[in-house]
Amino acid sequence: MSEETPPSKEYRCPACGHVIYSRRRKKCEVCELPYPPEFLLTPEELEALENEQREIHARRERDKTKEEEERKKRDAASSNASFMLMG
């Protein structure tokens, strides 16, 4: 038996019906009326989201650094091999 992911709640502006894509915003992107407080992310949710984004950024930076180091090693090995063939 497989687990199904329940559909996420879709928030819509109560004034104009526009889909709310970011609960960080305090007002509607279309009609510019403020959202009800219960539509907004709580401070705890905001903090968790920011922590997750920081972790993702740090992981990407580590991966980028690791890939760059591996590329330099390959380039150095390739350069050494070419030099040995010439010599």
C-alpha positions as CSV (number, residue, x, y, z in Angstrom):
1,M,0.0,0.0,0.0
2,S,1.5,3.4,-1.0
3,E,1.1,6.5,1.0
4,E,-0.5,9.4,-0.9
5,T,0.5,13.0,-0.2
6,P,-2.6,15.0,0.7
7,P,-3.1,18.0,-1.4
8,S,-1.7,21.2,0.2
9,K,-4.2,23.8,1.1
10,E,-4.5,26.4,-1.5
11,Y,-4.8,29.9,-0.1
12,R,-6.8,32.5,-2.0
13,C,-7.2,36.2,-1.4
14,P,-10.6,36.6,0.3
15,A,-11.2,39.9,-1.5
16,C,-10.4,39.0,-5.1
17,G,-9.8,35.2,-5.2
18,H,-6.2,35.4,-6.5
19,V,-4.1,32.4,-5.5
20,I,-1.6,33.3,-2.8
21,Y,1.8,32.0,-3.8
22,S,3.7,33.4,-0.9
23,R,2.3,33.5,2.6
24,R,5.2,35.8,3.5
25,R,3.5,38.7,1.8
26,K,1.2,40.7,4.0
27,K,-1.1,41.9,1.2
28,C,-2.5,40.6,-2.1
29,E,-0.3,41.1,-5.2
30,V,-3.4,41.8,-7.3
31,C,-5.9,43.9,-5.2
32,E,-3.3,45.0,-2.6
33,L,-5.7,44.4,0.3
34,P,-4.1,42.9,3.5
35,Y,-4.5,39.2,4.1
36,P,-6.1,38.0,7.3
37,P,-3.6,37.2,10.0
38,E,-4.4,33.4,9.8
39,F,-3.2,33.4,6.2
40,L,0.3,34.6,7.1
41,L,3.1,32.5,8.2
42,T,3.7,32.4,11.9
43,P,7.0,33.7,13.2
44,E,8.0,30.0,13.9
45,E,7.1,29.0,10.3
46,L,9.1,32.0,9.0
47,E,12.1,31.1,11.1
48,A,12.0,27.4,10.0
49,L,11.7,28.4,6.4
50,E,14.7,30.8,6.7
51,N,16.8,28.1,8.4
52,E,15.9,25.7,5.6
53,Q,16.9,28.2,3.0
54,R,20.2,28.9,4.8
55,E,21.0,25.2,4.9
56,I,20.2,24.8,1.2
57,H,22.5,27.7,0.4
58,A,25.3,26.4,2.6
59,R,25.0,22.9,1.0
60,R,25.1,24.4,-2.5
61,E,28.2,26.4,-1.6
62,R,29.9,23.3,-0.2
63,D,29.0,21.3,-3.3
64,K,30.3,24.1,-5.5
65,T,33.6,24.3,-3.6
66,K,34.0,20.5,-3.8
67,E,33.3,20.4,-7.5
68,E,35.8,23.2,-8.1
69,E,38.5,21.4,-6.1
70,E,37.8,18.1,-8.1
71,R,38.0,20.0,-11.4
72,K,41.3,21.6,-10.4
73,K,42.7,18.1,-9.5
74,R,41.5,16.7,-12.8
75,D,43.0,19.6,-14.7
76,A,46.3,19.3,-12.8
77,A,46.4,15.5,-13.5
78,S,45.6,16.1,-17.1
79,S,48.3,18.7,-17.4
80,N,50.9,16.5,-15.7
81,A,50.0,13.6,-18.0
82,S,50.4,15.8,-21.1
83,F,53.7,17.1,-19.8
84,M,55.0,13.6,-19.2
85,L,54.1,12.5,-22.8
86,M,56.0,15.5,-24.2
87,G,59.1,14.9,-22.1
